[in-house]
Amino acid sequence: MTQVNHPYDDLNEQAPQEECGVFGVWAPGEEVSKLTYFGLFALQHRGQEAAGIAVGDGEQILVFKDLGLVSQVFDEPILESLRGNIAIGHTRYTTAGGNTWENAQPMFRMAPDGTDIALGHNGNLINYIELLDKATELGLVDPAKKPSDTDVLTGLLASGVHDGNNLFDSAKELLPSVKGAYCLTFTDGHTLYAARDPFGIRPLSIGRLERGWVVASETAALDIVGASHVREVEPGELIAIDESGLKSARFAETTRKGCVFEYVYLARPDSVIKGRNVNEARLEIGRKLAAEAPAVGDLVIPTPESGTPAAVGFAQASGIPFGQGMVKNAYVGRTFIQPSDTLRQLGIRLKLNPLREVIAGKRLVVVDDSIVRGNTQRAVIRMLREAGAAEVHVRIASPPVKWPCFYGIDFATPGELIANAVTSDNEAEMVEAVRSAIGADTLGYVSIDSMVAATEQPANELCIACFDGKYPMGLPQGNSNADLVRKMQATASS
């Protein structure tokens, strides 16, 4: 299959990318491959470069994976051929390892005792080099081939299954030494396993079917397959599901640090994370944004679709009418066709087009979820002005993004983040510089405190590193972005 392009918009800016989506089902007698297929559909937003399903029937595990969207990788005959009682699925965006077939998931390994093992991973490991050295020493990987962190992890996990040590035992021994953000689904063909890192950076939930169990990155995937939400996999918890039910073990103490950006942008609005509906959190962020950064305008419009809930909240709190001022083409996000220079000049119009009759002559309040490099906002504002907008006031439903993420979101380098364009510590100077750069009449961000309050989670149980530069699990070694962050931290503390 042709390799899928990275999701750059037509101005060569990449939005913050979700890391991956994982799904697992144990349901004897059900069509587990099709349940997994639909579950992955619900998680497609979390990864759009590759997709795969592994199915176990107690005798062997079959894996089918390829580059592309879920609907491009699988069809009816393929799903019919994947028969069994257990399945795990994965939809991938590259954060570690290149976008090649070899790095698509689930990963497959055979243990020393002959057991088939398949694994899917959502997140990013920060002690990859340490784990790679260990795997290399054991002869499990060839470092010259630059294996992904998931490949290394799968090799180490499989290597521990021998001499009466089963996969559950191997995971309990290995996971305490694995550092970083990870949600795992894996199987030996008999049992469905899942695990979540001790900080709980990424979400992972358990659902109950009439004749089985489901584990998924988001509760929206449980809804799609008709599973009732039971609970989240706890940070530092390893679970096993088979005919005897659900077994749980702790491999590390819990230190909750859930990613706040899941509430802001990453998760589907119909998902629930730690008891908080994501859509409700985004509505509340919009309300708080209206209170903190009010604007005078005739119409509140979102940058669709990610800015919509916050825009609705802003309109509710401000009393300014809400409207749809732009139409989004949902089918442009991924393409196998490179646009020509002529088409590229159309810029953001390939994805968004203004409703001229709605916005002409209006003072617009445009609500978006975040600003990364600023190219997209600049293009949107230019487009709105050309369509007749009298004024464009931009309001952002997250604080300024100043720090890259090492826990599974692919942000730009620190120097590419527009909020770092001004080295001054003066927040007002930074906001003014960004406003001028994107061409808005005014610009306002929600505060960290208000964003956190909208999640209804304790502030000390959230990771907000991309906004405040405080990384709860530390920084990875051998990473150029991390080296830049260390310099930024040193400068800030001096």
Order of alpha helices (4+ residues) and beta strands (2+ residues): beta-alpha-beta-beta-alpha-alpha-beta-beta-beta-alpha-alpha-alpha-beta-beta-beta-beta-alpha-beta-beta-beta-beta-beta-beta-alpha-beta-alpha-beta-alpha-beta-alpha-beta-alpha-beta-alpha-beta-alpha-beta-alpha-alpha
